[in-house]
Amino acid sequence: MEKLLEAERAQLPPWFVIGFGAGIAAWFALGSPVAWNAFLFLAAGSSVLGFALAPGRAGRALGWFALAATLGCSLVWARAGWVAQPRLDRPVVTGVAATVESVEHLAARDTVRLLLKPGDAHLPPNVRISIDEDKFPGGIAPGAQIRVRARLAPPPPMALPGTYDFARDAWFNGIGAVGKSLGEVTVVRSAAPRGLDGVRERLRREISARLPESSAGIAIALVTGDQNAVGQGDADAMRRSGLTHLLSVSGLHIAAVVAFAMFLTLKLLALSETLALRLNLVLVAAAVAAAAGIGYTLLTGAQVPTVRSCVAALLILTGIALGRDAISIRLIATGALVVLVFRPEALAGPSFQMSFAAVTSIVALHSTSWARELLQRRDEGIIARTGRALLGIVATGLAVEIALMPLALYHFHRSGLYGVGANIVAIPLTTFVIMPLEAAALALDPLGIAAPFWWLCGASIDALLTLAHKVASARGAVALLSSMPTWAFAAMVVGGIWLCLWTTRVRLLGMIPVVLGAIGAALAPAPDLLITGDGRHLAVVEHGTPYILRDRAGDYVRSLLAEASGYDSDPDLLDGQPASDCSRDACVAALRKRNAEWRLLATRSAYRIDWQSITKACSQADIVVSDRRLPRACEPRWLKLDAEALARTGGLAIYLGARPWTDSVADRVGAHPWAQAAATPRSTRRARFPRDR
């Protein structure tokens, strides 16, 4: 062990950051204060053991790693308490008089989203409200005061196990209620966008006026970091084709801005012989590039990938100014540590994970001896040089796709398979064509000579979107996975980190957990029944196809159930299927798995239920699902999931078989502070069951 650590001594510091992240991840993964305290006790004890008892470098490595894990878990636990804000405990319809904190235009949904600070002490201090675009009045910007009647509710928890947890993000962002406006919005005191918000708004309007709607959405995302302007169809195509990272301002965009600023500064300063002789032009250009990178980061909203990339760029520029090579795993670890110290909750989000996984895989690939020998530039003919460059692009793209696939499948249940080929064209097109043309168009627009640049920029973005739609619509473009066990995901992450951080042959041991995790993910069973936390929506999954309960389910619910089922299309209806019998008010369905059969009863209307009818129907069913509270006499043979039960469990994924089991949102969230209970609805009219017809 000592020989190994001595050979890898340059790689040990990044493991402190890994330990810090492991402590944060442990807090999110474990479900109760008892478990968190046990982890802290174990980590702190391991740290003391490593420093005090274990000799040599191995003991110190264990001590620092365990100390970092202790600090990470303590920090995120403390931050969860620091950011705590009052939260609405039940849905209400009320008038809201508030000051506008931020404005987001969601072009794909024809909606404007406002973050408000109400003046009413009975409401949470931060409320988010959505307003239809056609009802959005002028004069609303940060600082404006408005009055609006709205339906507010607590931040919704994840609808199904493993899906997006909005309640978690709302907790750390201090949002205590979300809702939608009812009626007109009254502007009490108008305001105009100021500062960076004003710059973003002016850029958004300028781009929208110069380019068609589809192209403008991409252009706005590249300049301001606001992806809400991208149409839903285009966003889906970019995601399916593996190009969605181009819309999230991160390393690619920061690198382009910094490199262009440094190159332009060097060339302009070199025109003056006096400046060239008296100044260190590289140092001056690095300072200008750093300012450009920081400015672009602030302009685009300082999101996690952008901050990470900006920190990395600043470290690289510092290395260049000092005459050293700063591109290394240590650089990435430093950027990650900066983000996690200030926003430890970012670790739980796919943005942080995918951003760092991509850049780490690139650096790790190019640090290997065979990659340096094969891809390093050398004095050779143009054909060989071009071929070597293309090989490098393909190898880099393949490494990134392999690194991101487990993350995409775990968080989004899907991953693009043709991303390598698409990125070979899309990355140079975005970096060397679209972004420079857009920058030139914006710079020359005040002079009235930007029309050719706007046209070329729009044509380039159209070419990018055409590529995305072609790749997305190709057969087999997307890999789907209904669910991935957490242990399998963790095994692949640990194995990937091990592969990337070590430099000797011991790194190959990381393939063991990667392979085991991949096998576990591939063999993971698909859920047979999905139920949302409110009990209104469910999907019976047969042979990979989800059959939903309600024909009026919205696009979001349909997409949610389809993704959780690993299905790449619109779900079918349960009504009319051979194994189901549905009335206007309820459905009875037979769920078959191997040689066993379960009888499902689900209500789907708000009518009052006759006591004798429901109790008899319950006694004949194995599973009963309802969005209302059912009488105690309703006793199915196995599982009763009415409003009262679902308030405790949240959304459910049910797996049938010889030993049926359930996975619930409550199990995933545990005792974290954003866990919440649902309200229990009631109804008054009588329902008709299929047997009544």
N, C-alpha and C positions, 0 to 999 in steps of 0.2 A: 504493500500500500504506500509506504514512504517513497519507494522508487517511482511509483506511478505519479504521485502528487508532486514529486520533485520535477519529473519530466513535464508535467502539466501546470507548473506553478504560475505561468502567465495567464492561465485560464481560471484560476481560483477566484479572483475578485468578482467576476460576474455571478458566481454562485451565491454570493451574499444577496444580490438582487433577486435571484430565483428563490432563495429562502424567504425573503421579504414578501414576494408574491405568493409563495406557498402558505404563509400565515394568513394573508388576506383571503385566499381561496378557501382555506379551512374554515374561516368564519362564515363565509357564504354557504359552504357545503354542509357544515354541521348545523343542527336545528334547534339548539336550546342553550341557555346560559350555562347549564351544567356541563354540556359538551365543550363549550368555549373555554370555560375555566379549566377543564381537564386538559384540553390541548395546550393552554398557556402553562399549566403546571408541568406537563410533559416536555414542552419545548424549553422552558426555562431550566428545568432539571437537566436536560440533555446539554444545554449550553454550559452549565456549571461543571458537569461531568467532563465535557470536552476540554475546557480550559484548565480544570484543576487536577483531573485524574489521568486523562489520556495523554501519553507523551507524544512529542514530535508534531510534525505538520498535520497529521491526520486528526489529532486532538484539537488543534487550533481550527482546522477546517470545520469540524463538527461543531465546535463552540460558536464560531461566527455564523454558520448556517442556522443553527438553532436559535441564536440570539436574534437574527434577522426575522425568523418566523414568529418569534415572540413579539417583536416590535410591529410586524405587519398585522397580526391578529389584533393586537391592542389598539393600533391606530384606527383600523376600520371600525372596530367596535365603538371606540370613543367618538369617531366622526358621525356614526349613525345616531349617537345621542346629541352631538353638537348641532346637527342640522334639523333636529326634530321641530316640527311646526304643528299647530292645531290642525286637525283634519275633520272634515264633515263625516258624521257617523251614519247618515241616512240620506236618501234622495229628497230634495225639496224643490219647490217652485217658488222663486222669490225675486224681488227687485234688487238689482245690484247697482250701487253708485260707487264708482271706482276710478282709480288712476291707471292709465295704460302703462305697462312696463315694457312690453315688446309686441311686435306685430309680425306675423308670418303669413305669407300668401301661399296657399296650397292650390296651385294651378290645376293639378290632376283631379282635385275634388271640388273645384269651384267654391272654395271655402277660404275664409281668413281666420286665423287663430290668434287670439289675444291673450296675453298674460296680464292679469289685472291685480291691483292691490286695493281691495274694497275698504271703504270707510266704515262699514258696519262691523262692530266688535263681535257680532254673533257669527260672522263668516270667517273662514280661514284667511290668514294674511296674504296668501297667494292663490289665485283662482284662474283656471284656464278655460276660456269660452270660445266656441267656434261660431262663426257668423257666415251665412251664405254670401257669396261674392256679390250677388245682385242686390243685397240688402245692406252692404257695407257703405256707410256714408264717408264723405271726404272729411279731412281735418283730423283724422285719427292717426296718431303717432305716439311714440314714447313721451309721456308727460301730459297727454290729453286726459280730460276728465269726461266720463260718459255715464249714462244711465241706461240700463237695459233689464228687461225681465227675462229670466233664464231658468232652465231646469238644471239644477246642479246635483252631482252625485259624488260619492267618495271616488278617488282614483281606482279604476278597475284592476283587480288582480289578474294574473295570467288566466286565460280562459280555459286552457287545457294544460296538463303537465308537460313541461318542456317548451312551452311557447313563450312569447315575449312577455316579460313581467313589467308592465307599465307602472304598477304600484311601487315597485322598487325604485325605478328611476324618479318617479314623482316624489318619493320620500327624500331622496338625496338632493333633489332640486327644490324642495320646500313647497311643493304644490299640494294644497290640501283639498281641492275640489276641482272637478272638471264638468263641463256641461255645454249646452247649446242655447243660443238666444231664442227667445219666443217674441216675435213681433219686431218692431222697429228699434233701432239704436239711436238714442238722443245724445248729441254731442254738447256737453255743458260748456266745456272750454276746449277749443281746438288747439292743435299743436302741429308743427312741421318737424320732420325727421332732422336730428342734429348729430354732429360728430360723425362717427363711423356709421351709425345707423342712417344718417342722411346721405353719406357717400354710397352705401349699399343701395338705398332706395333710388338714388339718381342713376346709378349704374343699371339697376334692374329695369327702370323705365326706358333708359336709353337703348339698351339691348332689345327690349321688347318692341320698341318702335322701329328698329332697324332690321330685325330678322323675323322670319315666320315663327309661329308659336312653337313648333317642335324644335327647331334649331335654337330658338331663343332660350328654351329651358336648359339645354346643355350648356350654352354660353354663359348663362347666369350662374349655373352651378360651378363652372370653372373659375369665374371671377370672384364671386361672393361666397362660395361654399354652400349656398342655399339650394338643396336638391328638391325642394318642394315645388319648384317651377317645372320640373320634368314631368311630362305626361305619363300616366300609368302604363300605357302600352309600351312607350319607350323605356321606362324604368324596368319593366318586366323583361324586355328584350335584352337590355344591358346585363341584367342579372343572369339570365339563362345562358347568355353567350360568354360569361366570365369577364365582362368588361365593366361591371358596376364600380370597380375600384377607381375607374377614371373619373367618376362623378364625385368621389370623396377626396377633397383636397388633402393630399398626404405627401409622401416622399417624392413621387414623380413630379408633382406640380411645384413643390418647394425647390427641388433640384433644378427644374427648368428656369424658375425665376432667378434663383441665386446664380446659376451658371451664366444666364444671359446678362444679368447685371454686372457680374465680374468681367465677363468678356468685353462688354461694351465699354466699361470704365477703363480697362486696360488699353483698348484700342484708341479711345479718345485722348487719354492722357499721354499716350506714346506719340501723338502727333506733335506735342510740344517738346522740343529738345531740352529746354530748360527744366521742365518738370521731370522728364525722363532721367536727367542727370542728377537732380537734387533730391528727388523723392524715391522712396521704396514703393514703386507702383503696385507691386503685388500686395503689400500691406494696405495701401489705400483702396485698391480694388476689393480686397477682402472685407474691409470696413463698409464700403458701399453695398456689397452683396449681402452682408449681414443685416444692414438697415433695410434692404429690400425684402429679405426673408422675414424679418420681424414685422414689417408693415403688411406684407401679404398675409401673414398669420393672423394679425389683428383684424384685417379687412374681412377675412373669411370666417370670423367668429371664434377663432382659437379653439377648435374642436380637438379631441384627443389625438387623432392621427397627425393633425397639422402641428400641434405643439411638439409631439415627439419628433417629427421631421425637422422642425425649426431648431430644436435643441441639437439634433444630430448635425444639421447644417452648420450651426454656430461652432460646434466642436471641430468639424472638418476644416472650417475656415481658420480657426485658431491654429490647428495643426499645420495648415498651409502657410500661415503667417510666421510660424516658428520653424518652418522647414521640416516638419515631421509628417509621417503618414498617420492620419487620425481615423481612417476607416477600419473598424475592427468590431469584434463582439463586445469589447469593453465600451465602445461608443454607444452601441445599442442599449447595453445594460444601463449606462448612465442616463440616457434618454428615458428609459422605462422607469428608473428610480425617481427621476424628477416628476414624472406624471403621477406615479403612485403615492408619493409623499403628499402631494396636494389634493389628489383625487383618487384615493384608494379604491373607491367603488367602480372606477373605470375598468378594473380587471375583469369584472363579471360580464361586461358587454362585448359583443362580437367585434365592434370597431377596434378596440384596443387589441384584442387577441389576434385578429386577422392582420392588422397593420404590423405588429411586431413579428408575427410568424413569417410574413412575406419578406421583410427586410432581413431578418435573421437567416432565413434559408438562402437568400442571395449571398450574404457575406460568408456563410458557412460553405457554400458550394465553391466560391472563388478562393477560399482559403485552403482547399485541398491541393495536394501536390499535383495530381493528375490534371485538375482544372487549370492550375497555373501553367503547367507545361503545354497543355493543349490550346488554351484560349489566350495566352499572353501575346501581345502584339510583338511582331518581329519584322525584320527587313525582308520582304518578299513581294512577289508580284501582286498586282491589283486583284486578280481572280482569287488567289489563295487568301489574300487579306480579307476580301469580301466574304469568302466562304467561311473563314474563321470567325468573322464577326457574326454572320448568320447563325453559325453553330452555337456561339455564345448566347445569342438571343434565345434560341430554341432551348438550350440547356437551362438557362435562367428561368424562362417561362415554365418549363416542365417542373423545375424545383419549386417554384412558387405555387403552381397548381397542386402538386402533391402535398405541400405544407398546408394549403388552405382547405383542401377537400374535407378532412375530418371536421374542421370548424364549421364549414358551410352545412354539412350534413347534420351536425349536432344542433346548430342554432336554427337553421332554415329548412331542414329536411330535404334539401336538394343541393346539387352542385353541378355546374357546367362542365361538360367533358371536352369541349372543343376550344377551351379558353386559350390554350397554348398557341394554336394557329391564329385565332382571332387577335391575340395580343401582339403577335409578330407584326401585324399591320397596324393595329389600333394605337399602340404606344408611340411609335415614331410619328404617326399621323397627328396625334394629340400634342406631343411634345414639340415637334419641329415645324408643324404647319398650323394647326388650329390656334394654339396659344399665342404664337408670335403674330399671326394675322389679327387675332382679336385685340391684342395689346396695341398693335399699330392702328387699328380702326378706332379704338377709343382715344388714342393720343391725337390722331389727326382729325377727329370729328369736329372739334371746335373750329378748325380751319376750313371746314366744308369740303375737304378733298378725300374723305374716307370711304366714299361709295364703292370704289373697286375693292377695297380691303374687306368691307362688309359682305360684298357679294362672294368673294373668295372664301371668307370665313364660313358663311352660310353653306356654300357648296361643300366645303371640307367636313362640316358637321353632318350634312346630309349623307355624305359618303360613309362616315362613321356609323350613323344610324342604320343605313342600308346594310352594312356589314353585320351589325348587331342583330337585326331582324332576320337576315339570311341564316346566320349561324344558329340563332335561337329556334328557328322553325325547322332546322334540319332534324332528320330522324335520329333518335338516340342522343340528342344534344344535352340532355339533363339526366343525371343520376339521382334517384329518389330513395329516401329511406324514411320509413314511418317513425321509427324511434331508434335511438342509440343509448344503450345503458351508460350511465355516468361513469362506471368503472372502466368501460371500454374507451370512452373519450379520455379519461384521465390517463390511462395506460399509453395511449398514442401521444398525448401531450408530453408526458414524462420521457417517453422514448425519443420523441423528436428533439426535446431539449438536450438530452444526453448526446444524441448524434451531432448536434450543432455546436455544443460548447467544448467538447474535447477535441484534441487534434491528433492523438496517437490512435493506434488500432483498437484501443479499448472503446472508442466511440461506437464500434460496430455492435457492441452489446446492447445498444439502444434499439436495435432492430427486433430484439426479443419482445419487449412490451408493445412495440408498434405492430408487430404481426399478431400478437395475442389480442390486442385491442381491435384490430381490423377484423379478425375472425369473430370476435364477440359481437361487433357491430353488424357484420354480415348475417350472423345466425340469430340475431335478436328477433323475437316474435313480433309480429304486427298486432296492434290492438284489434279486438273484435267489436268493441263498442266504445264510442267516444261521447261524453256528456259534458256540456258546458256548465259552468258554475251556477248559472241562474236556472238550469233545468229546462230552459225553453228549447234548446237545440241539442240534437244528438245525431249520431251517424252510426248505422250498422255497417260494418266493414266485412264484405264477403269477397274472397278471391281478389283482394286489393282494391275493390271498388266501394266507395262509401255511398250509402243510401240515407239521405237526410229525412228528418221527420216533417219539417214544415216547408211548404212550397214557396212561402214568402220570405225565406231567410235571405238576408242581404248579402251583397258581394263579399263583405269582409268575413262573415260567418262561413260562407261557402268556401272561400279560399282557405280559411283557418282549418276547417274540417278536412279539406282535400289534402293540404300539406301534412297534417298530422296523420293522415292515412297513407301517405306516400303515393298519392294519386295525382297525375299531371293533367287534370281536366276538371270540368265542372261536375260536382257530385250529382248522382241520380236521386230520384224521389223514392222513399220507402213505400209510399202509397202505390198500389198497382203491381208490386212484386209478388211472385208466386207464393212466397213464404210469409206474406203479410196480409192483414185484414184491417183496413182503416176506415173510420168514419170521419165526419167533420171534426170530432172532438177527441178522438183517441185512436191509437194504433196498437194492434197485437201482432207480434212477429215471432217467428221461430228462428232461433240462432243455432246453427248446426256447426259442431266442431268435432271432427273425427267421428266417433260413434255415439256422441252425446248430443242432446238437444236442450236448449234453454228457451223458455217462453218469456218474451218481453212484453210488458204493457207500458205504454207511454201516453200521457195526456197531451193534447195540443190545442186546447182552446181555453178561454177564460170563463166558461160557463160553470155554474154550480153543479157539484157532483152529488147524485143521489146516494145516500149512505149504503143502502142495501146493494145497489149496483156495483159501487166501487169495492166494497168489502168482498163480494163474491168474485169479482174480476181479479182482485189481488190474490185471493186464495188459489186461483188457477194459474198464477204467473210465478216465474222464478225471480224475475227482476222487474221492479216497478219504478218508473221515472216520472216525475211531475214537477212543474214549476210552482206548485202550491203546496200548502200543508195538508197532508192526508190524515184521515182519522186513525186513531191507534188500532182500531180493528182491522185496518188494512195490513195484512200480514202475508207477504209473499214467501215463497219457499226459501229464497236465499237473500235477496238484497232489496231494501226499500230506500229509494233515493228521492225523497220529496224535498220541499224547500227547507225544512228544518234540518234534514240530514246533509243536504248540499251546502248549507251555511257553515257546517263544520268541516266538510271535506273539500269544498271548492270543486273545480272541474275534475273529471275522472277519465282515465283510460282503463278499460276492463279487458282482461285477457282470459279467455275461456280455455278449457282443456281438462285434463285429469285432475289438476289442482288449480282451479280458477283463482285469480288474484287481481288486485286493483292497484293502480298508481294514481295518487291524488295530488292536487295542487297544495293541499294542506301539508302533505308529507314533504313536498319540495320546499315550501316556504318555511315550515317549522314555526319557531317562536321569534322570528325576525320582526323588527318593529313595524314593518309595513303589512304584516298579516292582518286580515280583517274578516269580519263576518258579513254575510249578505242579509238583506231584508227579506221578510217573509210576506209574499203577496197574498191577496185574498180575492175571491170571485163570488158572484152572486147568482148567476144564471145556471140552469141545469144542463149537464153535459149528456151526450148520447154516446154509448159505447158500441163497437161494431156488432156485438151480439144483439143490441136493441133494434137493429135495422130490420 
